[in-house]
Amino acid sequence: MLMKLIGGQLRHRPLNTALHVGLIALGTAAMLLVSHLVNALSERATRDARNIDLVVGAKGSPVQLVMSGVYHADVAPGNVRFSELGALSANPLVAHVIPLSIGDSVGGFRLVGTSTDFIVHYGGTFAEGGLNTAPMDAVAGAEVAKKLGLAVGTTLISQHGLDSQGAGGGHEGHPLLVAGILAPTGTVLDRLVVTSLEAVWMAHGLDPRGPTREVTLALVRYKSPLAAASLPRAINMSTTLQAASPALESARLLTIFGWVADLLRAFAGVVLVVAGLCVFVALTQRLSERRYDIAVMRSLGASRSTITALLLFETALVGALGAVLGVVVARLAAIGVAKAVPANAAISFSPAHQMELLAVIAVIVSALLCALWPAWRAYRLEAGSVLAQGR
């Protein structure tokens, strides 16, 4: 019976109900969407930079060096001589050095010339084929293989730069052969094509055994945490190379992005406050219009508690409808954003069910708070005096 009364009241003014539900949904969706994207970016940054203590490359912007070497989302400052990495590998403070040659692409996905240690570093396992053994063999990440329809034995032509249309020209004289397809790892490896350093050198006319060999950068892992105190400074001050910390530069980027996220959250908060005020005003006005109806219900036996529960449940239902709709909209929007970004900068989206549940509960509680004053007035309403006055 109570739900029928509540449903009747909501249908009595459908436009007002739709407006309140829409405002609550908009605010909830905006709040959750920002949180989903911030969490996705943070999780991706953590996964991609795991166990990489330092990125070493040409002098320039350290942020650019990290973005290009760890996240593969930028162009590196330049190249360095491969021989310069020899001393770095021999340093007693260094456990591993993984050289990378980047700058070319295959179908819009980045091509990385490196050693097999790169695949091992990201925990790569093979869904098809195996590790590249010949100089011109290549291994495709799971996302690359899916988007480009690759299989073992497929021939690839790499392109200069990152243009998927090949505007920079191709390396038709040095085709790559897909030797393996990697299983999904949830890291940047899924969005890369990996080949040997020799393949990149030959494609660019360099002798794989000559003194002019170059690489773009190297990923370094410390042998001891104590290396963080001295190695980056030693590289930056005493060599022609530059050392950048992924942890430090990623934190700076997230800090810069953080104020934008805070601004969007503030906007969502304003929308929710406006929605709450609208609900409060609507309930207050509706109470004045329903005074006689409430008095009649009281005279027919409805208790004060029943009338109060009617108003509170009505408001809670509006809040719940808006919050649930907001969750759905936020999920759809997050999936849309994830699909809209470039393939080589993909964002994986995983719904945060606990956060969504907390958001729904918070919205319902806020809606109930907005209804407390009108509900209290309805509770104290004197049915006899209202009926005596008539409509």
Summary of the structure (lengths in Angstrom):
residues: 391
radius of gyration: 30.5
end to end distance: 24.9
largest distance: 104.6
contacts: 1306
relative contact order: 0.18
helix: 58%
strand: 16%
